[in-house]
Amino acid sequence: MKRQKRNRVTRAYTRGYQAGLAGRSRDICPFDALNARTSWLNGWREGFTDHNYGFHGAASVQNLKDIN
């Protein structure tokens, strides 16, 4: 069974969220396209906020699922 290809913008948001949650800098954004970059930065912002509030592990995964 083939997996459906995930939306590039959604994938960028998820990766940005994970980078922010890990406390990484927003300067490491790997995307050049405007839509994907914006989505990655939005995800990074949410993830970094959760990182600052101390969400780790299962709590952060639950927040990510609620957003998408």
C-alpha positions in Angstrom: 0.0 0.0 0.0 1.5 3.3 -1.0 1.5 6.2 1.3 0.0 9.5 0.1 2.5 12.2 -0.4 2.2 14.7 2.4 1.6 18.4 1.7 4.9 20.3 1.6 3.5 23.2 3.6 2.3 20.9 6.4 5.6 19.1 6.4 7.4 22.3 6.7 5.3 23.4 9.6 5.9 20.1 11.4 9.6 20.3 10.9 9.7 23.9 12.1 7.7 23.0 15.2 10.1 20.2 16.0 13.1 22.6 15.5 11.5 25.2 17.8 10.6 22.6 20.4 14.3 21.5 20.4 15.3 25.1 21.1 17.1 25.5 17.8 17.6 28.9 16.1 15.1 30.1 13.4 18.1 30.9 11.2 18.4 27.2 10.2 15.2 27.3 8.1 16.0 25.0 5.1 13.3 26.3 2.8 13.6 29.1 0.2 10.1 29.0 -1.2 8.0 31.7 0.4 5.0 29.5 1.4 7.1 26.7 2.9 9.4 29.2 4.6 6.5 31.0 6.2 4.9 27.8 7.3 8.2 26.6 8.8 8.7 29.9 10.7 5.1 29.7 12.0 5.7 26.1 13.2 9.1 27.2 14.7 7.4 30.0 16.6 4.7 27.7 18.1 7.4 25.1 18.9 9.7 27.6 20.6 6.8 29.0 22.6 6.0 25.4 23.8 9.7 24.9 24.5 9.7 28.0 26.7 6.6 26.8 28.6 8.3 23.5 29.3 6.3 21.2 27.1 8.3 18.1 26.2 7.5 14.5 25.1 3.9 13.6 24.9 2.6 17.1 25.7 4.3 18.5 22.7 3.1 15.8 20.3 -0.5 16.4 21.5 -0.1 20.2 20.7 1.3 19.4 17.3 -1.7 17.1 16.5 -4.2 19.7 17.6 -2.7 22.4 15.4 -2.8 20.4 12.2 
